[in-house]
Amino acid sequence: MLNRLTDSTPSITVRSMRLLARVGSLRAVVAVTVGFIALNMILVVLGNVTDYGTNEAFVQHVLAMDTTFGEGLKWRAITSPAVVTIVYVAIIVWEAISAVLLTAGTIAYLRDKEDSARRFASAGLLMVVALFLGGFITVGGEWFAMWQSKDWNGISAALRMVTIAGFALILVHLSPRRATP
């Protein structure tokens, strides 16, 4: 359609069409997707810091396995308050780093710095996948049998994050690569 625009086409239409073409581009889609995941991670960190006790209780109950029904796995339980604190603070730090990387990736996409954007976004998204797939679904869900708990089961929320981040990773790596000078 843009090729059919001529000098006789009103310039406002040409500019509008070019703007729409940029807004609808894969780079714009990736920037918006990564940006919203960055915002989500910022809000997750904010929630974990401002509602520390509630969210620490989640980690404490998952590690303690005190609401699971399988007795054969209880030897895996961790009840040390120090370990709970270390694990919870490590989760928050991991989330904060991923939020920073995703924000940097979004800004780089908006500034048309494709290579930097891809690296930052990929690193941040990989951290999200590692945390929610590796940490929550694999370690929390299977090792600490979180799937057995009716009260402290975060598998569906973790799966949602893995799906969203995985989809975004695909988008990031579908976007065209530019030759670096």
ZAMARGU-4260 file (C-alpha; in steps of 0.2 Angstrom, whole numbers, plus 5000, padded with zeros to 4 digits):
<rodrens>
0) 5000/5000/5000 | 5014/5012/5004 | 5021/5009/4987 | 5005/5015/4979 | 5006/5032/4988
5) 5011/5046/4976 | 5016/5064/4978 | 4998/5068/4974 | 4992/5059/4990 | 4990/5071/5004
10) 5005/5072/5015 | 4995/5069/5031 | 4990/5052/5024 | 5007/5047/5019 | 5014/5052/5036
15) 4999/5043/5044 | 5002/5027/5034 | 5021/5027/5038 | 5017/5030/5056 | 5005/5015/5056
20) 5017/5004/5047 | 5030/5008/5061 | 5018/5005/5075 | 5012/4989/5067 | 5030/4983/5064
25) 5037/4967/5073 | 5050/4979/5082 | 5035/4989/5089 | 5026/4973/5094 | 5042/4966/5103
30) 5045/4983/5112 | 5027/4983/5119 | 5028/4965/5124 | 5044/4966/5132 | 5039/4983/5140
35) 5024/4975/5148 | 5033/4961/5155 | 5046/4973/5162 | 5032/4982/5170 | 5025/4966/5177
40) 5041/4961/5185 | 5043/4979/5192 | 5026/4977/5200 | 5031/4959/5206 | 5046/4966/5215
45) 5036/4981/5222 | 5023/4968/5229 | 5036/4957/5236 | 5045/4971/5245 | 5030/4981/5251
50) 5020/4965/5256 | 5036/4956/5262 | 5028/4945/5276 | 5013/4938/5265 | 5025/4933/5251
55) 5038/4927/5263 | 5025/4916/5270 | 5022/4908/5253 | 5040/4904/5252 | 5041/4897/5270
60) 5026/4886/5267 | 5032/4879/5251 | 5049/4875/5258 | 5042/4868/5274 | 5030/4857/5264
65) 5018/4859/5278 | 5002/4859/5267 | 5007/4844/5256 | 4999/4827/5258 | 5013/4816/5253
70) 5023/4809/5268 | 5036/4801/5258 | 5043/4817/5252 | 5044/4827/5268 | 5062/4823/5271
75) 5065/4837/5258 | 5057/4850/5268 | 5067/4865/5274 | 5061/4874/5290 | 5076/4885/5294
80) 5070/4904/5295 | 5087/4909/5289 | 5086/4898/5273 | 5068/4905/5270 | 5074/4923/5271
85) 5089/4919/5260 | 5078/4910/5247 | 5065/4924/5247 | 5078/4938/5246 | 5087/4929/5231
90) 5070/4928/5222 | 5067/4947/5224 | 5085/4951/5218 | 5083/4939/5203 | 5066/4947/5199
95) 5073/4965/5201 | 5088/4961/5189 | 5076/4954/5176 | 5065/4969/5178 | 5081/4980/5175
100) 5086/4970/5160 | 5069/4970/5152 | 5067/4989/5155 | 5084/4992/5147 | 5078/4981/5132
105) 5062/4990/5130 | 5072/5007/5130 | 5084/5000/5117 | 5070/4995/5106 | 5062/5012/5107
110) 5079/5020/5103 | 5081/5008/5088 | 5096/4999/5095 | 5091/4982/5089 | 5106/4972/5094
115) 5107/4979/5112 | 5088/4977/5114 | 5089/4959/5109 | 5103/4955/5121 | 5094/4964/5136
120) 5077/4957/5132 | 5084/4940/5129 | 5093/4940/5146 | 5079/4947/5156 | 5066/4935/5148
125) 5078/4920/5151 | 5079/4925/5169 | 5060/4925/5170 | 5059/4908/5162 | 5073/4902/5174
130) 5064/4908/5189 | 5047/4903/5185 | 5050/4886/5176 | 5066/4881/5185 | 5062/4889/5202
135) 5044/4888/5205 | 5038/4874/5193 | 5053/4862/5195 | 5060/4866/5212 | 5045/4872/5221
140) 5032/4862/5211 | 5041/4845/5210 | 5055/4845/5223 | 5045/4853/5237 | 5028/4845/5230
145) 5020/4862/5229 | 5007/4854/5217 | 5000/4845/5232 | 4995/4861/5241 | 4978/4868/5240
150) 4984/4884/5249 | 5001/4887/5243 | 5002/4882/5225 | 5009/4894/5213 | 5011/4883/5198
155) 4997/4891/5187 | 5004/4908/5190 | 5022/4902/5186 | 5016/4893/5171 | 5007/4909/5165
160) 5024/4919/5167 | 5034/4905/5158 | 5021/4905/5143 | 5022/4924/5142 | 5041/4925/5143
165) 5043/4911/5131 | 5031/4919/5119 | 5041/4935/5120 | 5058/4926/5118 | 5051/4919/5102
170) 5046/4937/5096 | 5063/4944/5101 | 5072/4931/5090 | 5060/4932/5076 | 5064/4951/5073
175) 5075/4954/5059 | 5094/4956/5063 | 5103/4971/5057 | 5121/4970/5051 | 5132/4978/5064
180) 5145/4990/5057
</rodrens>
